[in-house]
Amino acid sequence: MNKIHIRSVAMTIQRYEVFNKAVQLKNITNTGKELGLTQSGVSHAIKSLEDDLGVPLLIRNRLGLQLTSEGERVYEYTLKIMQTHDSLLQEVETLKGLKTGKVKVGSFASVTSQWIPEILNVFSNKYPGITIEIYEDDYESLEKSVSAGELDCCFTTASDKKMIDFVPLIKDKLFCIVSNKNPLSEQKTIKTRDLEKHPLIKPKKGWDNEVSDFFSQHQIVPNVKYEISDDHSILALVQANIGINIRPELVLKNAPASITLLDFEQDAFRIIGLGLNKQISPATATFVSVVTDLYQAI
């Protein structure tokens, strides 16, 4: 009879956690700090996992820790295992009548500044045992992280190329913004076709879902002068009359007085919502419930 070698489940789970965090941080020292382990403890956990699996998982180069081709495949599974493990623990606590857990939430700048403070205040008052972690990035990267299991959910916008489930929340109106120095500032509206006549400050790829969809819908070929990812930088360039831009209302809550907002002939908007996987933890479901109660209007 073959002998089956069984390791402690807790020890195995910890090694998966160490491996996943090392992949995400790409650094042994930072992984140790994040998890409360020594550098040697992190290295030992990863080496032990590699020995048990019989394949190399990580290599070190000038960029830090990088996944091997075998490690990329293993990482897909260890993420799912840790996600399922966390959901199991949360479900057990829920069955006990307790509300504990952790939710990793992806966000983008305008939602972080306008919504997240209220969400965190309401959530912490109702569910003090559940920790919320916020991670900022562009739409595309956030959705990929949710799909991979690195994030539990994310705020994102509606598009035709969704990799994950989408729960719509609000319609966020789009405006054409121009400097008060620009002759366009004397207008109240702008024709969509006229956008092609003016230099445009465009959000970079990954941050530009609503703008790209708008141009595609109206068959517009924009005269792109600069591509910028940061909202504050975009507003600064528009303010200096370097170009015009299309921004959502949520971004423009604190827009400087030296910028004029022009309506389009027909209302244009982006739909902000939550991106999720089909299976979510009890803590994530609780977070979604709080957010929809606060903001869902469609």
C-alpha positions in Angstrom: 0.0 0.0 0.0 1.4 3.4 -0.9 1.9 5.8 2.0 0.1 9.1 1.7 2.0 12.1 3.1 -0.4 14.6 4.7 0.8 18.0 5.9 -1.0 20.2 8.4 -3.8 22.0 6.7 -3.0 25.2 8.6 0.7 25.1 7.5 -0.3 24.5 3.9 -2.7 27.4 3.9 -0.1 29.6 5.4 2.4 28.7 2.6 -0.2 29.6 0.0 -0.8 32.9 1.7 2.9 33.6 1.8 3.4 32.6 -1.9 0.4 34.8 -3.0 1.6 37.8 -1.1 5.2 37.4 -2.5 3.8 37.3 -6.0 1.8 40.5 -5.4 4.5 42.5 -3.7 7.5 41.0 -5.7 9.7 41.4 -2.6 10.7 39.0 0.2 11.2 41.8 2.8 7.9 43.5 2.1 6.1 40.2 2.2 7.5 39.5 5.6 6.5 42.9 6.9 3.0 42.5 5.6 2.5 39.1 7.1 4.5 39.5 10.3 7.2 37.0 9.3 11.0 37.2 9.0 12.7 37.1 5.6 14.0 33.6 6.3 10.5 32.6 7.3 9.1 33.8 4.0 11.9 32.1 2.0 11.5 28.9 3.9 7.7 28.8 3.2 8.2 29.4 -0.5 11.0 26.8 -0.7 9.0 24.3 1.2 6.0 24.7 -1.2 8.3 24.4 -4.2 9.8 21.2 -2.8 6.4 19.7 -2.1 5.1 20.5 -5.6 8.3 19.6 -7.3 8.4 22.7 -9.5 10.1 26.1 -9.3 7.6 28.9 -8.6 9.6 32.1 -8.3 12.8 33.5 -9.6 14.6 36.7 -8.6 15.8 39.3 -11.1 16.3 43.0 -11.3 12.5 43.6 -11.1 12.3 41.5 -7.9 10.4 38.3 -7.6 8.9 37.0 -10.8 6.7 33.9 -11.4 8.1 31.0 -13.5 5.8 29.5 -16.1 4.9 26.8 -13.6 4.4 29.4 -10.9 1.8 31.2 -13.1 -0.3 28.1 -13.3 0.0 27.4 -9.6 -0.8 31.0 -8.6 -4.2 30.7 -10.3 -5.1 27.8 -8.0 -3.6 29.2 -4.8 -5.6 32.4 -5.2 -8.8 30.3 -5.6 -7.8 28.2 -2.6 -7.3 31.2 -0.4 -10.5 32.8 -1.6 -12.4 29.7 -0.8 -10.7 29.3 2.6 -11.6 32.9 3.6 -15.2 32.3 2.5 -15.3 29.2 4.6 -14.1 31.0 7.7 -16.5 33.8 7.1 -19.4 31.4 6.6 -18.6 29.6 9.8 -18.5 32.9 11.7 -21.8 33.9 10.1 -23.3 30.6 11.3 -22.1 31.4 14.8 -24.0 34.7 14.6 -20.9 36.8 14.2 -19.9 39.2 11.4 -16.2 39.0 10.7 -14.0 38.9 7.7 -12.1 41.0 5.3 -13.1 42.5 1.9 -10.5 43.7 -0.6 -12.2 46.4 -2.7 -10.8 48.0 -5.9 -11.6 51.6 -6.6 -10.8 54.5 -8.9 -10.0 58.1 -7.9 -13.5 59.8 -8.2 -15.2 57.0 -6.3 -12.5 56.9 -3.7 -12.8 60.6 -3.0 -16.6 61.0 -3.3 -18.0 57.6 -2.0 -15.5 55.6 -0.1 -15.5 57.9 3.1 -19.3 57.5 3.5 -19.2 53.8 2.7 -16.4 53.1 5.3 -18.2 55.2 8.0 -21.5 53.4 7.5 -20.0 50.0 7.1 -17.7 50.2 10.2 -20.7 51.3 12.3 -22.8 48.4 11.2 -20.1 45.7 10.9 -17.1 46.6 13.1 -15.8 43.1 12.8 -15.3 43.2 9.0 -12.2 44.9 7.7 -12.3 46.8 4.3 -9.1 47.2 2.3 -9.1 49.7 -0.6 -6.9 49.3 -3.7 -6.8 52.0 -6.4 -6.1 51.3 -10.1 -7.6 51.7 -13.6 -10.8 49.9 -14.6 -9.1 47.2 -16.6 -6.5 46.3 -13.9 -9.2 46.3 -11.2 -11.4 43.9 -13.2 -8.5 41.6 -13.9 -7.7 41.5 -10.2 -11.3 40.6 -9.3 -11.3 37.9 -12.0 -8.1 36.5 -10.7 -9.3 36.5 -7.1 -6.8 39.1 -5.9 -9.7 41.5 -5.1 -13.1 40.5 -3.8 -14.9 43.2 -5.8 -14.3 46.5 -7.5 -16.0 49.7 -8.5 -15.9 50.0 -12.3 -18.0 51.1 -15.3 -20.3 49.4 -17.7 -18.8 48.2 -20.9 -19.4 45.5 -23.6 -16.2 43.7 -22.6 -16.9 42.6 -19.0 -14.8 39.7 -17.7 -16.8 39.7 -14.5 -20.4 40.2 -13.3 -21.6 43.8 -13.0 -24.1 45.4 -10.6 -25.1 48.9 -11.9 -25.4 51.7 -9.4 -25.8 55.1 -11.0 -25.7 57.0 -14.2 -22.9 59.6 -14.0 -23.4 62.4 -16.5 -20.6 63.3 -19.0 -19.6 66.9 -19.7 -17.2 68.4 -22.2 -14.9 70.6 -20.1 -13.0 73.7 -21.4 -10.9 76.5 -20.0 -12.7 79.8 -19.4 -10.0 81.2 -21.8 -11.4 79.0 -24.6 -14.0 80.6 -26.9 -16.1 77.5 -26.4 -16.7 78.6 -22.8 -19.2 81.1 -24.1 -21.5 78.2 -25.2 -23.8 76.1 -23.0 -23.7 73.0 -25.2 -21.4 71.4 -27.8 -22.1 69.2 -30.8 -20.5 65.8 -30.6 -19.1 66.2 -34.1 -17.4 69.4 -33.1 -15.2 67.6 -30.7 -13.0 66.5 -33.6 -12.1 70.2 -34.3 -10.3 70.7 -30.9 -7.2 69.3 -29.3 -8.2 66.7 -26.7 -6.7 65.7 -23.4 -7.6 62.0 -23.2 -7.4 59.5 -20.3 -4.8 56.8 -20.8 -5.9 53.3 -21.9 -7.4 51.5 -19.0 -8.8 54.7 -17.5 -10.8 55.7 -20.6 -13.8 53.3 -20.8 -16.5 56.0 -20.9 -14.6 58.3 -23.3 -13.7 55.5 -25.7 -17.2 54.2 -25.7 -18.5 57.7 -26.3 -16.3 58.2 -29.3 -17.1 54.8 -30.7 -20.9 55.4 -30.2 -20.8 58.7 -32.1 -18.1 57.6 -34.7 -15.7 60.4 -33.6 -12.0 60.4 -34.4 -10.6 62.6 -31.7 -7.6 65.0 -32.1 -5.7 63.6 -29.2 -2.9 65.9 -28.0 -2.0 64.3 -24.7 -2.9 61.1 -22.8 -3.0 61.4 -19.0 -4.2 59.0 -16.3 -4.6 61.3 -13.3 -7.9 63.4 -13.1 -6.1 66.3 -11.3 -3.5 66.5 -14.1 -6.2 66.4 -16.8 -8.1 69.3 -15.1 -4.8 71.3 -14.8 -4.1 70.9 -18.6 -7.7 71.9 -19.5 -7.5 74.8 -17.0 -4.4 76.0 -18.9 -6.3 75.8 -22.2 -4.0 73.1 -23.5 -7.0 71.1 -24.7 -10.6 70.1 -24.0 -11.7 66.9 -22.2 -14.7 64.8 -21.4 -15.2 64.1 -17.7 -17.9 62.6 -15.6 -19.9 64.6 -13.1 -18.4 62.7 -10.1 -14.9 63.8 -11.1 -16.1 67.4 -11.5 -17.6 67.8 -8.0 -14.6 70.0 -7.0 -13.7 71.4 -10.4 -11.9 74.8 -10.4 -14.0 77.8 -11.3 -11.7 78.5 -14.2 -13.2 75.5 -16.1 -16.6 75.6 -17.9 -18.8 72.5 -18.2 -20.6 72.1 -21.5 -23.6 69.8 -22.0 -23.8 67.6 -25.1 -26.8 67.9 -27.4 -28.0 64.5 -26.1 -27.3 63.4 -22.6 -24.2 61.2 -22.3 -23.2 59.3 -19.2 -21.1 56.4 -17.8 -22.7 53.8 -15.6 -20.8 53.2 -12.3 -21.3 49.8 -10.6 -19.6 47.0 -8.8 -17.7 44.2 -10.5 -17.9 40.8 -8.9 -17.3 37.1 -9.4 -20.3 34.7 -9.4 -19.2 33.3 -6.0 -18.6 35.8 -3.3 -17.9 35.6 0.4 -20.4 36.5 3.1 -18.4 39.6 4.0 -18.3 40.7 0.3 -22.0 40.1 0.0 -22.5 42.4 3.1 -20.3 45.1 1.5 -22.3 44.9 -1.7 -25.6 45.2 0.2 -24.3 48.4 2.0 -23.1 50.0 -1.2 -26.3 49.3 -3.1 -28.4 50.7 -0.2 -26.4 53.9 -0.3 -26.0 54.5 -4.0 -28.0 52.3 -6.3 -30.4 54.4 -8.4 -30.9 52.3 -11.5 
